[in-house]
């Protein structure tokens, strides 16, 4: 696969999991389309991405607890640096997320 760590069956443990049919079909399509070497590689990559997301979520939580919520200026800076709009998170009611706490 492109610039990704290749799945190596020799450094893994075989387990059994139950998945919804649509996820199994998506994994099989990825293999058929050459986006994954096999279903195990597809699942391993998805789990690795989830682990990275979880790590980032924890980091953001720690940053917020030590430095407070980002200000509108922080969001403006992030938008400029990233080159696309970064919006302030809101509650389902449309209120700024930190105002709801």
Buried (B, 14 or more C-beta within 10 A) or exposed (E): EEEEEEBEEEEEEEEEEEEEEEEBEBBBEBBEEEBBBBBBBBBBBBEEEEEEEEEEEEEEEEEEEEEEBBEEEBBEEBEEEEEEEBEBEEEEEEEEEBEEE
